[in-house]
Structure formats: structure tokens, C-alpha cells
């Protein structure tokens, strides 16, 4: 008896083989991106909104090109071409770059100017890559269990440990 479904069975097995080995490779490449939202100054003690910023941290062992990445929730900002965050490096994105540098100096790697403001009552801030995939997302509020000092009284909101 001749089985006429052999080409179909071969095609199906070949397709399953490719899916099994290609999909995990794609996922592991994405998981190598180690950029996190590390710090958010959403309510500066000066009440000066120009001092708002979001700090990113590269916890990986390789440089990451964040060109054309975007903040897709919270504020609006697209990273310019050739924006690299070095391993164990930081990059600040400011509401108003000149105001940030006037307050914190010029030695901190910083870009600006993002559109919008970080809500003092809280919101979600999302960083996405150039394809729209979420890289990191943080939701903060100005109520317990979040620290009250970060709501206009002292320092920024920071991760306990960036890793």
C-alpha cells in the first residue's frame, strides 16, 4: 500500500523541527537585553518639573544599542541613532536636559527632552525596543508601600538593586 501523505508528513516534521530550534533562539537573544528602568524622579522637591528624569541601567556584559527605542507609556521619547549604553552603564532621559544639567551637572550621561510629565500621583512607565517589544515596565504610586520621601520631599525613586 502506497502512503500518499509522506510529503505532507515530511513537511510537517521539518516545520516542527525548525520551530523547535528557531523560536528558542529568538527568545534567548531577546533575554540578553539587560536594560532596566533603574530610577525615576517623578516629583522633584523643588517642584520644578524640568528636573524630572528616568534613569536606565545596563546590567549586562555587552553594550546595548538603544537607537529608536521608545518610552511608550508614561512619557513620550524616542532614542536618537547611535545611542549606546555600555555594560554596567547608566543613561538618564530628562524632561528638560538643560534644567537637569543645571541641577545635576554635565558629567552624568543624559539625553532629553521627553514629552509630557511624570505624574506625581503615579503611573506606569514602559520602555520598548524598536519593534515595540516591552523591555521593562514600572508602575509607581505616591501611596504606601511606596516611600513617601520620593513624592516631592527628597530623593528619586530607585530600585533597591538594579539586578
Beta strands, then each sheet from edge to edge (+ up, - down):
strand 1: 35-41
strand 2: 53-58
strand 3: 64-65
strand 4: 70-73
strand 5: 77-78
strand 6: 84-85
strand 7: 90-94
strand 8: 110-112
strand 9: 122-128
strand 10: 134-141
strand 11: 157-158
sheet 1: 8+ 7+ 2- 1+ 11-
sheet 2: 3+ 6-
sheet 3: 5+ 4- 9+ 10-
end
